[in-house]
Amino acid sequence: MDLSDELENAAWRKATKSGPNQGDCLEVAPLSEGRVGLRDTEAPEKAPFVVSASVWDAFIDGAKKGEFDCDTMSQGVSEPRRMEAP
């Protein structure tokens, strides 16, 4: 199966915290070879972003460690955090 067919038939899922309104969320889908597809719930017709297993693993690890937290986001200001080298 080629990637476009795989994406069309993918089992997309989103976080339960996002609620039932289908907005303000990203969806993810596991793909072959460990890849992961990502798409915006507000624009599912647009081409998804596909990352390798190692990129996805690094992202999830960083998210769990809080590396992407935006402490000042509620005030409309987002300060970037420096990531540690592996």
C-alpha positions as CSV (number, residue, x, y, z in Angstrom):
1,M,0.0,0.0,0.0
2,D,1.4,3.4,-0.9
3,L,1.5,6.3,1.6
4,S,-1.5,8.2,0.2
5,D,-3.7,5.1,0.4
6,E,-2.4,4.4,3.9
7,L,-3.2,7.9,5.0
8,E,-6.7,7.8,3.5
9,N,-7.4,4.5,5.5
10,A,-5.5,5.5,8.6
11,A,-7.1,5.1,12.1
12,W,-6.9,8.8,13.1
13,R,-7.4,9.6,16.8
14,K,-7.2,12.7,19.0
15,A,-6.9,13.4,22.7
16,T,-10.0,12.9,24.8
17,K,-9.4,16.3,26.4
18,S,-10.0,18.0,23.1
19,G,-13.8,17.5,23.5
20,P,-16.5,16.6,20.9
21,N,-16.5,19.8,18.9
22,Q,-13.8,18.5,16.4
23,G,-11.7,21.8,16.7
24,D,-8.6,23.0,18.4
25,C,-6.8,19.6,18.2
26,L,-4.3,17.5,16.3
27,E,-5.1,14.0,15.3
28,V,-2.4,11.3,15.0
29,A,-2.4,7.9,13.2
30,P,0.0,5.1,13.3
31,L,1.5,4.2,9.9
32,S,3.7,1.5,8.5
33,E,7.4,1.4,9.3
34,G,6.7,3.1,12.7
35,R,5.8,6.4,11.0
36,V,3.1,8.7,12.5
37,G,0.7,10.9,10.6
38,L,-0.4,14.3,12.1
39,R,-3.3,16.4,10.9
40,D,-5.4,19.4,12.1
41,T,-9.0,18.4,13.0
42,E,-10.2,21.7,11.6
43,A,-8.7,20.8,8.1
44,P,-8.6,17.0,7.7
45,E,-8.7,17.5,3.9
46,K,-5.2,19.0,3.9
47,A,-2.2,16.8,3.5
48,P,-1.0,15.4,6.9
49,F,2.5,15.8,8.2
50,V,4.3,12.4,8.4
51,V,7.2,11.8,10.7
52,S,9.5,8.8,11.3
53,A,9.3,6.7,14.4
54,S,12.5,8.3,15.9
55,V,11.2,11.8,15.3
56,W,7.8,10.9,17.0
57,D,9.6,9.2,19.9
58,A,11.8,12.3,20.4
59,F,8.7,14.6,20.3
60,I,6.8,12.5,22.8
61,D,9.8,12.3,25.1
62,G,10.1,16.1,25.0
63,A,6.4,16.6,25.6
64,K,6.5,14.3,28.6
65,K,9.4,16.2,30.0
66,G,7.6,19.6,29.5
67,E,10.1,20.9,26.9
68,F,7.3,22.4,24.9
69,D,5.3,23.9,27.7
70,C,4.5,27.6,27.2
71,D,4.2,28.9,30.7
72,T,3.3,32.4,29.6
73,M,0.9,31.3,26.8
74,S,-2.2,32.5,28.8
75,Q,-0.7,36.1,28.7
76,G,-0.2,35.9,24.9
77,V,3.6,35.6,25.2
78,S,5.5,32.4,24.4
79,E,9.1,32.1,25.4
80,P,11.0,29.4,23.6
81,R,12.8,26.8,25.7
82,R,16.2,25.5,24.9
83,M,16.4,21.8,24.2
84,E,19.2,19.8,25.6
85,A,21.5,18.0,23.1
86,P,21.0,14.2,23.1
